Amino acid sequence: MNVEIRRLHPGDDAVVMRVAADVFDEPVRPDRLAAYLNAPGHFMIVAIIDEIVVGQCAAVIHRHPDKVSELYIDEVGVAPPFQRQGIARKMLDAMFEIGRECGCEEAWVGTEHDNEPARALYETRREPHGKAETFVMYVYRLRD
């Protein structure tokens, strides 16, 4: 199985129109994808097999007035038939390299406490990291 790991750029919208089930949480909307790819500091890596996107990793550079910039890994998704084959690790490798190129000193990612596959992936990264933290998240609805 030949997996292509590709960074998407503005204009690459059509690449994500052929996507395996469960790579994204919801169907990809071309207008939202175009806005994402055009937004400064937003990055997307995809994994492609036989011209079908089977994985995605999305990240954003967080800039702060009082500390160094950091890479926030917002999403990592791989279609179930392609999980546990190293695809997520390869996408993270590529995304971490983008973070380094952009001057980030740290990257961070969160997952649910019971998401054992994701936790195993993140805990076995070669980069030094601290102990996993527990945190509370609040989601506010801004529109009815």
Secondary structure, 3 states (H helix, E strand, C coil): CCCEEEEECCCCHHHHHCECCCCCCCCCCHHHHHHHHHCCCEEEEEEEECCEEEEEEEEEEECCCCCCCEEEEEEEEECHHHCCCCHHHHHHHHHHHHHHHCCCCEEEECCCCCCHHHHHHHHCCCCCCCCCCCCCCCCCCCCC
